[in-house]
Each structure stands twice: as C-alpha cells, then as structure tokens.
C-alpha cells in the first residue's frame, strides 16, 4: 500500500536523501522547504507553519518527518529547530491520528547533549516562543550565540520524550522518535569542514570512531525504519546515529 509522507527540509541534506529513499520504495512524498519543494514555506514563521499545516491537514497523511534545521548561532535556530518542528507536528497530529499506521520522526543532533543556554531551553519547554527568542537575542549579544543550536536540539529532544508517551501521541497509536546524527556531510556543515581550524574543533567536539562523517543517506535510512509500519513499539527514543560520538563523549554510564 502506498503511503503519503511529508518531509520538511526536503531540498537538501538529510531531507533530500530521505525523499529519495522513500520515493524509491514507492511512497508518495510531499517535500516542504523554503524553495524547490512541493510546499514552499518558511518554518521559522507562524505564517509558514500555518500554511504547511493547512495544506497537509486536509489529508490523508501517513507520516511526517521534520528534517528542516538551521545551525547558525542566531535566534533563527530556535525558531526553526524547536518551534518550527513542534508547531508542525502538533498541527498535523489530528490528520496523522486518522491514518491506519501513522508515524512521526524528527532530526535531532548530538549537539543536544552539549552545554546549553538553560533559560532558552526552559522557555522552549514552556512553549513560549517570544520569551525564547528574546533570551536567544540576549545570548547573541553576550557572545553566547553558539549555545543556541545545542539548546534548540536539547529542547526538541526533551519535548519529544515528554510528548511521545501522552494520550495524544502514544494513545493515538503514533510512534514519535528522533534520530540524532553526529557530523553529516550536508550543505549545512560544508563550510565548517572546509575550514581546517573549525574542522579540528568539530572533530574534538564530535569524535566519530566508527567510519567518520556520515553521508545524509545514512541518517535517512534510520529515519525510514522509524516511520515504517514495522515500528510498532519504539517511541520517545532519541537514536544516536553518530559514529560512536555519544558513547565516546558521555561514556558507559549513560544508557
């Protein structure tokens, strides 16, 4: 049976790879991105999110995968990586619940385990976007903008863990999970890899002893299983597809 899956961030990187994998297996995929997509929208804005929910909410919809992300040391990372994902998934939850085998997944990051701006994280988890953005702007002004990307991914993982087991998600039969990559060979990280000094910093921050940097299709493959009909009981999980970075950094005491 052909399934209808929405993928955000479909124009490049992990999202593009996922679209290709899903279409190759016969799924109908609706790509969402700022350009070069079936639905063009800016997920950093309320209007953009509402337009996507309106277009997809008419259904049917068997799955949603939120791949869109921004790594900039800027408040837009909070808008896209946390609120863009949460608003989209919450808006589409009713149409997912109407599907026979609904599935949802998001792209997190190993960065979510790194130091964060706790005030920004707390505002995200209160679902207070204006406060989160005000705090994010203050962080940039204070030279701590580099913590906004980890903060957005940490908040997203915590929201997912909390939401996945609720009546609205698990009770409706919708598995909700995340893949947290290490370094992926995508356009988003290409400038960092090209800069030798930044590459050294990145390699220290995200050591990947198993096979090094991952191609986008590696993450897409993991996402494909999470939203497959074969996944009937995994929910609320953040799966680190990171070449061993999490195990290296946090050790055997975290499991």
C-alpha positions in Angstrom: 0.0 0.0 0.0 1.4 3.4 -1.0 1.9 5.7 2.0 1.8 9.5 1.9 4.7 11.1 3.8 5.6 14.7 4.4 9.3 15.6 4.8 10.5 19.1 5.8 13.9 20.3 4.7 13.4 18.3 1.5 15.5 20.4 -0.8 18.9 19.4 0.6 20.9 17.3 3.0 19.2 14.6 5.1 15.7 15.7 3.9 16.6 15.4 0.3 18.2 11.9 0.9 15.1 10.8 2.7 12.8 11.9 -0.1 14.8 9.8 -2.5 14.8 6.7 -0.3 11.0 6.9 0.4 10.1 7.5 -3.3 12.4 4.6 -4.3 10.4 2.3 -2.1 7.1 3.5 -3.6 5.9 6.1 -1.1 4.3 9.4 -2.1 6.3 12.2 -0.6 5.4 15.8 -0.1 8.5 17.9 0.2 8.4 21.0 2.4 11.2 23.7 2.2 11.7 27.4 1.6 12.3 26.7 -2.1 12.5 23.8 -4.6 9.7 21.9 -2.8 6.1 20.8 -3.2 5.1 23.2 -0.4 7.3 26.3 -0.1 7.2 27.8 3.4 9.5 29.3 6.0 9.1 27.3 9.2 10.7 30.0 11.3 7.5 31.9 11.0 3.9 31.3 12.2 2.5 32.0 8.8 4.8 29.5 7.2 4.0 26.8 9.7 0.2 27.5 9.4 0.4 27.2 5.6 2.0 23.8 5.8 -0.5 22.6 8.4 -3.4 23.9 6.3 -2.1 22.2 3.1 -1.2 18.9 4.7 -4.0 18.9 7.2 -6.6 18.1 4.5 -5.0 14.6 4.5 -4.6 11.8 4.0 -1.2 11.7 5.8 0.6 8.6 7.0 3.8 10.1 8.3 5.7 13.3 9.0 9.5 13.6 9.2 10.9 17.0 10.3 14.4 17.3 8.8 14.5 21.1 8.4 17.1 22.7 10.6 19.5 25.7 11.0 22.9 25.5 12.7 23.5 29.3 12.8 24.5 31.0 16.1 21.3 33.0 15.8 17.8 33.0 17.2 16.5 31.5 13.9 18.0 28.2 15.1 15.4 28.2 18.0 12.6 29.2 15.7 13.2 26.5 13.1 14.8 23.7 15.1 12.4 23.7 18.0 9.2 25.7 17.4 9.1 25.0 13.7 9.1 21.3 14.4 6.8 21.3 17.5 4.2 23.5 15.9 4.2 21.5 12.7 3.9 18.1 14.5 1.2 19.3 16.9 -0.7 20.9 14.0 -0.6 17.7 11.9 -1.2 15.3 14.8 -5.0 15.1 14.2 -4.6 14.1 10.5 -1.9 11.6 11.4 -4.2 10.0 14.0 -6.7 9.3 11.3 -4.3 7.2 9.3 -4.2 3.4 9.8 -0.5 3.3 10.7 0.7 6.8 11.5 4.3 7.6 12.2 6.3 10.7 13.1 10.1 11.4 13.4 12.4 14.4 13.8 16.1 15.0 13.2 17.8 15.9 16.5 21.6 16.2 17.0 24.5 15.0 19.1 24.7 18.8 19.9 21.7 18.4 22.1 23.9 16.7 24.7 26.4 19.6 24.8 26.3 22.7 27.0 23.1 24.8 26.5 21.5 28.1 27.5 19.2 26.7 30.1 16.9 29.7 30.1 16.3 29.3 26.4 15.6 25.6 26.8 13.2 26.3 29.7 11.3 28.9 27.6 11.1 26.4 24.7 9.7 23.7 27.0 7.1 26.3 28.3 6.1 26.7 24.7 6.9 30.4 25.0 8.4 31.4 21.7 8.6 35.2 22.3 10.5 34.6 25.5 12.8 32.1 23.9 13.6 34.4 21.1 14.2 37.3 23.5 16.6 35.2 25.5 18.3 34.0 22.3 18.9 37.5 21.2 20.4 38.3 24.6 22.7 35.3 24.3 23.9 36.5 20.9 24.5 40.0 22.4 26.5 38.4 25.2 28.7 36.3 22.8 27.0 33.0 23.6 25.1 32.6 20.4 27.0 29.3 19.8 24.8 27.7 22.5 21.5 28.3 20.6 21.8 25.3 18.3 22.5 22.8 21.1 19.8 24.5 23.1 17.2 24.1 20.3 18.1 20.4 19.9 18.1 19.7 23.6 14.7 21.3 24.0 13.4 19.3 21.0 14.6 16.0 22.4 13.0 16.8 25.8 9.7 17.8 24.2 9.7 14.6 22.2 10.4 12.4 25.3 7.5 14.1 27.1 5.0 14.2 24.2 5.6 10.7 22.8 4.0 8.8 25.7 0.9 11.0 26.0 -2.6 10.1 25.1 -2.4 12.4 22.1 0.6 10.5 20.6 1.1 7.0 22.0 -2.6 6.8 22.9 -3.5 7.6 19.3 -1.1 4.9 18.0 1.5 7.4 16.7 5.2 6.4 17.4 7.2 9.6 17.7 11.0 9.3 17.7 14.2 11.1 16.7 17.5 10.4 15.0 20.4 12.4 16.4 23.3 12.5 13.9 26.9 13.3 14.6 28.6 15.2 11.7 26.8 14.7 8.4 28.3 15.6 5.0 25.5 18.1 4.2 25.5 21.6 2.9 24.8 22.9 6.4 28.3 21.7 7.7 30.2 22.1 4.4 31.7 25.5 5.4 32.9 24.0 8.8 34.6 21.1 7.1 36.3 23.4 4.6 37.8 25.4 7.4 40.7 23.4 8.8 40.6 25.1 12.2 36.9 24.7 12.5 37.2 21.0 11.4 39.6 20.4 14.2 37.3 21.9 16.7 34.4 19.9 15.4 36.3 16.7 15.5 37.2 17.2 19.1 33.5 18.1 19.9 32.1 15.2 17.9 34.6 12.3 17.8 33.3 9.6 15.4 35.4 6.5 15.7 33.1 4.3 13.6 33.6 5.3 9.9 33.9 9.0 10.4 31.4 11.6 9.0 28.1 10.2 7.7 26.5 10.7 4.4 22.9 12.0 4.5 21.5 8.7 3.3 22.8 7.0 6.5 20.5 9.2 8.6 17.7 8.9 6.0 17.9 5.1 6.3 17.4 5.2 10.1 14.5 7.6 9.7 12.9 5.3 7.2 12.8 2.5 9.7 11.4 4.7 12.4 8.4 5.7 10.3 7.9 2.2 8.8 4.9 0.1 9.7 7.3 -2.3 11.2 8.0 0.1 14.0 5.1 -0.7 16.3 6.6 -0.2 19.8 9.5 2.2 19.7 8.5 5.7 20.8 10.1 8.5 22.7 13.6 7.5 21.6 16.5 9.6 20.5 18.6 7.3 18.4 22.3 8.5 18.0 23.5 7.7 14.5 26.8 9.3 15.2 29.7 7.0 14.6 30.1 6.4 18.3 30.3 10.1 19.4 27.7 9.9 22.2 29.3 6.7 23.6 32.7 8.4 23.4 31.7 11.7 25.0 29.3 10.5 27.7 30.7 7.0 28.3 29.1 3.8 29.5 27.3 5.5 32.4 24.6 6.9 30.1 22.5 4.2 28.6 
